[in-house]
Structure formats: C-alpha cells, structure tokens
Amino acid sequence: MYDIIIIGSGPAGLSAAIYAQRACLDTIVIEKNGISGGQVLNTWEVDNYPGFPGVTGFELSRSMQTSSEQELYRMRSCRSSFQEM
Ligand SMILES: Cc1cc2nc3c(=O)[nH]c(=O)nc-3n(C[C@H](O)[C@H](O)[C@H](O)COP(=O)(O)OP(=O)(O)OC[C@H]3O[C@@H](n4cnc5c(N)ncnc54)[C@H](O)[C@@H]3O)c2cc1C
C-alpha cells in the first residue's frame, strides 16, 4: 500500500517524487517507457534550463533521474521505489 502513486517519470513526475519522499510518504513512480525523462528525451539540445546551458535532452534527463535517486537514498527510511516498465 502506497500513499502516492505517480504515473510518469518526466520532469513533473520526478519533481513530485522528490517532494513526496521529503514528506516521508510511501511513494511509487510508474513509467511506461522504460526510461525516465519524458518528452525532454526527444530533443537534442535544451537551451533554456537554468544551470544547464547547452545540455542535451538525454543528459538532462539522466541528471534528473540521478538526483531523484540520490534523494530516494537520502530518505531511505521512507519506502519509495521506481518502476520503469
Ligand atoms: C522535441 C521537443 C523539444 C523540447 N525542447 C524543450 C526545450 O528546449 N526546453 C524546455 O524547457 N522544454 C522543451 N520541451 C518540452 C519539455 O520536454 C516538456 O515541457 C516536459 O517534458 C514536460 O514534462 P512533464 O513531466 O509534464 O511531461 P512529460 O515529459 O510528457 O512526461 C510524462 C511521462 O509520463 C509517462 N506516461 C504517460 N502516460 C503514462 C502511463 N499511462 N503510464 C505510465 N507512464 C506514463 C511518459 O512516458 C513520460 O515519461 C521539448 C519537448 C519536445 C517534444
């Protein structure tokens, strides 16, 4: 039983997961594409994301995923998981 089920691990889903984990809510993120990142994966260059000038969509999505997983590790006393299907 989870407190929150987040459908999709694009930027919105990953952000929601971080906030849910910080609130110590039992959280699961379900992604249908087998990889996190959402639509940003479809673009070569993202040129308007603060702090990441000229980053590729793939690099940005990997960075988002890593940061979400680090948050998950930090909050390991809470039960959370990712499911990429
Ligand atoms: C070609 C392209 C270029 C872009 N370039 C830029 C740019 O340069 N700068 C910028 O700021 N924005 C850009 N964007 C827009 C940016 O990608 C989106 O604003 C952003 O991805 C929206 O994030 P989101 O999390 O709301 O939704 P999404 O990115 O759409 O993520 C939704 C996620 O939910 C998953 N999902 C959907 N339905 C289900 C389901 N039933 N079950 C499980 N999982 C599900 C999807 O697989 C996806 O991973 C671009 C978009 C595209 C397509």
The ligand as a Tripos MOL2 file, in Angstrom:
@<TRIPOS>MOLECULE
LIG
   53    58     1     0     0
SMALL
NO_CHARGES

@<TRIPOS>ATOM
      1 C1         11.1290   17.8270  -29.3480 C.3       1 LIG1
      2 C2         10.9070   18.5460  -28.0050 C.ar      1 LIG1
      3 C3         11.7970   19.5390  -27.6340 C.ar      1 LIG1
      4 C4         11.6340   20.2210  -26.4370 C.ar      1 LIG1
      5 N1         12.5550   21.1560  -26.0900 N.ar      1 LIG1
      6 C5         12.4270   21.8060  -24.9180 C.ar      1 LIG1
      7 C6         13.3960   22.7800  -24.5040 C.ar      1 LIG1
      8 O1         14.3900   23.0460  -25.2070 O.2       1 LIG1
      9 N2         13.1980   23.4050  -23.3040 N.ar      1 LIG1
     10 C7         12.1170   23.1290  -22.4980 C.ar      1 LIG1
     11 O2         12.0070   23.7200  -21.4170 O.2       1 LIG1
     12 N3         11.1940   22.2220  -22.8680 N.ar      1 LIG1
     13 C8         11.3090   21.5620  -24.0520 C.ar      1 LIG1
     14 N4         10.3720   20.6430  -24.4100 N.ar      1 LIG1
     15 C9          9.2130   20.4780  -23.5370 C.3       1 LIG1
     16 C10         9.5110   19.5880  -22.3330 C.3       1 LIG1
     17 O3         10.0470   18.3510  -22.8070 O.3       1 LIG1
     18 C11         8.1960   19.3750  -21.5650 C.3       1 LIG1
     19 O4          7.7250   20.6250  -21.1160 O.3       1 LIG1
     20 C12         8.3700   18.4720  -20.3560 C.3       1 LIG1
     21 O5          8.9100   17.2280  -20.7520 O.3       1 LIG1
     22 C13         7.0200   18.2350  -19.6620 C.3       1 LIG1
     23 O6          7.2540   17.4140  -18.5410 O.3       1 LIG1
     24 P1          6.1250   16.5430  -17.8830 P.3       1 LIG1
     25 O7          6.7720   15.7510  -16.7960 O.co2     1 LIG1
     26 O8          4.9650   17.4160  -17.5480 O.co2     1 LIG1
     27 O9          5.5530   15.5530  -19.0490 O.3       1 LIG1
     28 P2          6.3100   14.5230  -19.9840 P.3       1 LIG1
     29 O10         7.6800   14.9460  -20.2940 O.co2     1 LIG1
     30 O11         5.3590   14.2920  -21.1220 O.co2     1 LIG1
     31 O12         6.3890   13.1850  -19.1150 O.3       1 LIG1
     32 C14         5.2880   12.3370  -18.9510 C.3       1 LIG1
     33 C15         5.8290   10.9410  -18.6450 C.3       1 LIG1
     34 O13         4.7110   10.1020  -18.3100 O.3       1 LIG1
     35 C16         4.8400    8.8620  -18.9710 C.3       1 LIG1
     36 N5          3.4860    8.3190  -19.1110 N.ar      1 LIG1
     37 C17         2.4460    8.8430  -19.8150 C.ar      1 LIG1
     38 N6          1.3680    8.0780  -19.6830 N.ar      1 LIG1
     39 C18         1.7150    7.0470  -18.8750 C.ar      1 LIG1
     40 C19         1.0030    5.9090  -18.3860 C.ar      1 LIG1
     41 N7         -0.2800    5.6770  -18.6860 N.pl3     1 LIG1
     42 N8          1.6730    5.0430  -17.5800 N.ar      1 LIG1
     43 C20         2.9760    5.2570  -17.2570 C.ar      1 LIG1
     44 N9          3.6980    6.3180  -17.7050 N.ar      1 LIG1
     45 C21         3.0680    7.1990  -18.4940 C.ar      1 LIG1
     46 C22         5.5140    9.1970  -20.2810 C.3       1 LIG1
     47 O14         6.1570    8.0630  -20.8330 O.3       1 LIG1
     48 C23         6.5170   10.2760  -19.8410 C.3       1 LIG1
     49 O15         7.7450    9.7180  -19.4250 O.3       1 LIG1
     50 C24        10.5250   19.9290  -25.6010 C.ar      1 LIG1
     51 C25         9.6180   18.9110  -25.9750 C.ar      1 LIG1
     52 C26         9.8170   18.2150  -27.1490 C.ar      1 LIG1
     53 C27         8.8490   17.1000  -27.5230 C.3       1 LIG1
@<TRIPOS>BOND
     1     1     2 1
     2     2     3 ar
     3     2    52 ar
     4     3     4 ar
     5     4     5 ar
     6     4    50 ar
     7     5     6 ar
     8     6     7 ar
     9     6    13 1
    10     7     8 2
    11     7     9 ar
    12     9    10 ar
    13    10    11 2
    14    10    12 ar
    15    12    13 ar
    16    13    14 ar
    17    14    15 1
    18    14    50 ar
    19    15    16 1
    20    16    17 1
    21    16    18 1
    22    18    19 1
    23    18    20 1
    24    20    21 1
    25    20    22 1
    26    22    23 1
    27    23    24 1
    28    24    25 2
    29    24    26 1
    30    24    27 1
    31    27    28 1
    32    28    29 2
    33    28    30 1
    34    28    31 1
    35    31    32 1
    36    32    33 1
    37    33    34 1
    38    33    48 1
    39    34    35 1
    40    35    36 1
    41    35    46 1
    42    36    37 ar
    43    36    45 ar
    44    37    38 ar
    45    38    39 ar
    46    39    40 ar
    47    39    45 ar
    48    40    41 1
    49    40    42 ar
    50    42    43 ar
    51    43    44 ar
    52    44    45 ar
    53    46    47 1
    54    46    48 1
    55    48    49 1
    56    50    51 ar
    57    51    52 ar
    58    52    53 1
@<TRIPOS>SUBSTRUCTURE
     1 LIG1         1 GROUP 0 **** ****
